[in-house]
Amino acid sequence: MRCMIPWDLIVSVVIAIIGSSWFANWVQSKSKYSNKAILEEVRANAADVSRRRILNFDSEIRKGEKHTKEDFNDVIMDIDKYNKYCASHPEYPNTRAVMAEEHVKQVYQKSLEDNDFL
């Protein structure tokens, strides 16, 4: 005599297992695409974008291009975000932007003193 298990019982058990938080946590812990890993990748990409904006802005002011006060404020916010990321991630390479940051801040201070914005 065969034992027949109703499909609705099997489906209910499978849904209960898949829907449980411990199962979801276990799957994410085994995946390289866990929420934590994805979030860290997004933060690293944001740091790269901030560094690129800082370096580009520094290059522009070295070429003599004028900028608005708003432009400077935006890049100063990038500097702050970038430095915060670097402080919490000591393994992240930071040497490329250090001198550019200082130069941007110096030009910004001089522009404030002279009221010399675009």
Secondary structure by P-SEA (a helix, b strand, c coil): cbbbbbaaaaaaaaaaaaacaaaaaaaaaaccccaaaaaaaaaaaaaaaaaaaaaaaaaaaaacccccaaaaaaaaaaaaaaaaaaaacccccccccaaaaaaaaaaaaaaaaacccc
